[in-house]
Amino acid sequence: MPTLLADAGAGSGDPDLGLLKAVNGLAADAPGWLDSLVAWTAEYGILLGLAALGLTAWLVARRRPDAPVAVAGVLWAPLAVAISELANLPISQLVDRPRPFVSHPELDVLVPGKEDTLSFVSDHSAMSMGIAVALFLVNRRLGLAAGALALLQGFCRLFVGVHYPTDVIGGYALATAVVLLLAPIAMAVLVPLCHALSRTALRPLVVARSVAAEPGGRRSAVPAGRRAGRRRGRGEPQPERAPEDLAA
């Protein structure tokens, strides 16, 4: 059956196949334990690392002055990944590109069991970049760390021989487009939702306990020293408090 993407091995000097063979060729010269480590990293390790970064982003977001907005941004990351994966279902069927090792059995395949699945676009690359871009919109440091893992994911998918470079690039592009194009719509729904949750018993999921309300709906952490000073000062004449103290 003809595919929208020509077979990467149809012509000599194809850069897509050439880069794949160059990276996958490293596996042939690597010790067995390294091949096993990269294979596990490509399938599970990087995704676990991204999940840890997402959890860290959520914990940090809960302590920000704009906690409901920040938490909504973090929540958008897994939702964007899910949408990207759903969008990839018709794309992969339309392109109908087989795995590279199906046409090129000389490749060293480190992850078995993918013979009956399609190659374009790379699901792992889309998931990794989707989380990275979404986290970058909320927390640049964590987003950059996630971006580095997403790039490593692309390299690992070539190393284990299950994707062409264009599969990885396609995954990056799909996830980035979903995150950025749908972010305004998603935030229009998620921000009010997080604000509503902050007024229920689920408030700790959105706002850390040490965060108190300020005028105008903003939130800020109340220093422990100030709270202790208030307790010690009970029964004594109190100085006139500033507006922010009244709000606290």
C-alpha positions as CSV (number, residue, x, y, z in Angstrom):
1,M,0.0,0.0,0.0
2,P,1.5,3.4,-0.9
3,T,2.3,5.8,1.9
4,L,2.3,9.6,2.0
5,L,5.9,9.4,3.2
6,A,8.2,7.6,0.8
7,D,10.2,4.8,2.2
8,A,13.3,6.3,3.6
9,G,15.4,3.6,2.0
10,A,14.1,4.0,-1.5
11,G,17.0,6.0,-2.6
12,S,20.7,6.1,-1.8
13,G,22.0,9.0,0.2
14,D,18.7,9.6,1.9
15,P,19.5,11.8,4.9
16,D,16.6,10.4,6.9
17,L,17.8,6.9,6.7
18,G,21.5,8.0,6.8
19,L,21.0,9.7,10.2
20,L,19.0,6.8,11.5
21,K,21.8,4.3,10.6
22,A,24.5,6.6,12.0
23,V,22.8,6.8,15.4
24,N,21.6,3.2,15.4
25,G,25.0,2.1,14.4
26,L,26.2,3.2,17.9
27,A,24.2,0.4,19.4
28,A,26.2,-2.3,17.5
29,D,29.5,-1.0,19.1
30,A,28.1,-0.5,22.6
31,P,28.2,-3.1,25.3
32,G,25.0,-5.0,26.0
33,W,24.3,-3.3,29.3
34,L,24.4,0.1,27.7
35,D,22.0,-1.1,25.0
36,S,19.6,-2.4,27.6
37,L,19.9,0.9,29.6
38,V,19.1,3.0,26.5
39,A,16.2,0.8,25.5
40,W,14.7,1.1,29.0
41,T,15.3,4.8,29.0
42,A,13.7,5.2,25.6
43,E,10.6,3.3,26.6
44,Y,10.1,4.3,30.2
45,G,12.9,6.2,31.9
46,I,12.5,9.6,30.2
47,L,8.7,9.5,30.6
48,L,9.2,8.8,34.3
49,G,11.7,11.7,34.5
50,L,9.1,14.0,32.9
51,A,6.5,12.9,35.3
52,A,8.8,13.8,38.2
53,L,9.3,17.2,36.6
54,G,5.6,17.6,36.3
55,L,5.0,16.8,39.9
56,T,7.7,19.2,40.9
57,A,6.1,21.9,38.8
58,W,2.8,21.3,40.5
59,L,4.3,21.6,44.0
60,V,6.0,24.8,43.0
61,A,2.9,26.2,41.3
62,R,0.9,25.7,44.5
63,R,3.1,28.1,46.4
64,R,3.1,30.9,43.8
65,P,1.1,34.1,44.3
66,D,-1.0,33.2,41.3
67,A,-1.4,29.6,42.4
68,P,-4.7,28.8,40.6
69,V,-3.4,30.1,37.3
70,A,0.0,28.3,37.7
71,V,-1.7,25.0,38.7
72,A,-4.0,25.3,35.7
73,G,-0.9,25.7,33.4
74,V,0.6,22.6,34.9
75,L,-2.6,20.7,34.5
76,W,-2.6,21.6,30.8
77,A,0.6,19.5,30.3
78,P,-1.0,16.0,30.6
79,L,-4.2,17.2,28.9
80,A,-2.2,18.5,25.9
81,V,-0.3,15.2,25.7
82,A,-3.6,13.3,25.6
83,I,-4.9,15.5,22.9
84,S,-1.7,15.1,20.9
85,E,-2.0,11.3,21.1
86,L,-5.6,11.4,20.0
87,A,-4.6,13.7,17.1
88,N,-1.8,11.2,16.1
89,L,-4.3,8.4,15.6
90,P,-5.7,9.6,12.3
91,I,-2.3,11.1,11.2
92,S,-0.5,7.8,11.6
93,Q,-3.2,6.0,9.7
94,L,-3.2,8.5,6.9
95,V,0.6,8.5,6.5
96,D,0.7,4.7,7.0
97,R,4.5,4.5,7.4
98,P,5.9,1.2,8.6
99,R,8.7,1.0,11.2
100,P,12.1,1.5,9.7
101,F,13.4,-2.0,10.5
102,V,10.5,-3.5,8.5
103,S,12.1,-2.2,5.3
104,H,15.7,-2.3,6.6
105,P,16.3,-5.5,8.6
106,E,19.9,-4.6,8.9
107,L,19.0,-2.1,11.7
108,D,19.8,-3.2,15.2
109,V,16.4,-3.1,17.0
110,L,16.6,-3.0,20.8
111,V,12.9,-2.7,21.5
112,P,11.0,-5.7,20.1
113,G,7.3,-6.1,19.5
114,K,6.7,-3.0,17.3
115,E,6.5,-4.7,14.0
116,D,2.7,-4.2,13.6
117,T,2.7,-0.6,14.7
118,L,3.2,2.6,12.6
119,S,6.2,4.8,12.7
120,F,5.0,8.4,12.0
121,V,4.7,10.3,14.2
122,S,6.7,9.2,17.2
123,D,4.4,8.9,20.2
124,H,7.2,9.1,22.7
125,S,8.6,12.2,21.1
126,A,5.2,13.9,21.0
127,M,4.5,13.1,24.7
128,S,8.0,14.3,25.8
129,M,7.9,17.6,23.8
130,G,4.2,18.2,24.8
131,I,5.1,18.1,28.5
132,A,8.3,20.2,27.9
133,V,6.5,23.0,26.1
134,A,3.5,23.1,28.5
135,L,5.9,23.2,31.5
136,F,7.9,26.0,29.9
137,L,4.9,28.2,29.8
138,V,4.6,27.9,33.6
139,N,8.1,27.4,34.8
140,R,11.0,28.1,32.5
141,R,13.7,26.2,34.4
142,L,11.6,23.0,34.6
143,G,10.5,23.5,31.0
144,L,14.1,23.7,29.8
145,A,15.0,20.6,31.8
146,A,12.0,18.8,30.3
147,G,13.0,20.0,26.8
148,A,16.5,18.5,27.3
149,L,14.8,15.2,28.2
150,A,12.6,15.5,25.1
151,L,15.6,15.9,22.9
152,L,17.2,12.9,24.6
153,Q,14.1,11.0,23.9
154,G,14.4,11.6,20.2
155,F,18.0,10.4,20.2
156,C,17.0,7.3,22.1
157,R,14.3,6.5,19.6
158,L,16.8,6.5,16.8
159,F,19.4,4.6,18.9
160,V,17.0,1.7,19.5
161,G,16.0,1.6,15.8
162,V,12.3,2.1,16.0
163,H,11.8,5.6,14.3
164,Y,13.2,7.7,11.5
165,P,14.4,11.2,12.4
166,T,11.4,12.7,10.6
167,D,9.1,10.6,12.9
168,V,10.7,12.3,15.9
169,I,10.5,15.8,14.3
170,G,6.9,15.2,13.4
171,G,6.1,14.2,17.0
172,Y,7.8,17.4,18.3
173,A,5.9,19.6,15.8
174,L,2.5,18.0,16.6
175,A,2.9,18.3,20.3
176,T,4.2,21.9,20.1
177,A,1.3,22.9,17.9
178,V,-1.3,21.4,20.2
179,V,0.1,23.0,23.3
180,L,0.5,26.5,21.9
181,L,-2.6,26.7,19.7
182,L,-5.0,25.2,22.2
183,A,-3.5,26.8,25.3
184,P,-5.8,29.9,25.3
185,I,-8.9,27.7,25.1
186,A,-7.6,25.3,27.7
187,M,-6.7,28.1,30.2
188,A,-10.1,29.7,29.7
189,V,-11.5,26.5,31.2
190,L,-8.8,25.4,33.6
191,V,-8.2,28.7,35.4
192,P,-11.8,29.2,36.5
193,L,-11.9,25.5,37.4
194,C,-8.8,25.8,39.6
195,H,-10.2,29.0,41.2
196,A,-13.4,27.1,42.0
197,L,-11.4,24.2,43.5
198,S,-9.5,26.6,45.7
199,R,-12.8,27.4,47.5
200,T,-13.6,23.8,48.2
201,A,-12.2,21.0,50.3
202,L,-9.8,20.3,47.4
203,R,-8.1,23.6,48.0
204,P,-4.7,21.9,49.0
205,L,-4.5,20.6,45.5
206,V,-4.4,24.1,44.2
207,V,-3.0,26.3,46.9
208,A,-0.4,25.4,49.5
209,R,-1.4,25.8,53.2
210,S,1.1,28.6,53.8
211,V,-0.5,30.8,51.2
212,A,-3.0,33.4,52.4
213,A,-5.4,35.7,50.5
214,E,-4.4,39.3,49.7
215,P,-6.7,42.1,48.4
216,G,-7.8,41.6,44.9
217,G,-7.7,37.8,45.0
218,R,-3.9,37.5,44.9
219,R,-2.1,35.1,47.2
220,S,1.1,35.3,49.0
221,A,3.0,33.3,51.6
222,V,2.6,34.6,55.2
223,P,6.0,34.6,56.9
224,A,6.1,32.3,59.9
225,G,7.8,35.0,62.0
226,R,4.9,37.4,61.5
227,R,2.4,34.7,62.6
228,A,4.5,33.9,65.7
229,G,4.9,37.5,66.5
230,R,1.1,37.9,66.5
231,R,0.7,35.0,68.9
232,R,3.3,36.4,71.3
233,G,1.7,39.8,71.2
234,R,-1.7,38.9,72.3
235,G,-2.9,41.0,75.2
236,E,-0.4,43.7,74.5
237,P,-1.0,47.0,72.8
238,Q,-0.7,46.4,69.0
239,P,0.7,48.9,66.6
240,E,-1.5,50.0,63.8
241,R,-1.3,47.4,61.1
242,A,-0.7,48.0,57.4
243,P,-3.4,47.2,54.9
244,E,-1.7,44.0,53.9
245,D,-1.6,42.8,57.5
246,L,-5.3,43.4,57.7
247,A,-5.9,41.3,54.6
248,A,-3.7,38.5,56.0
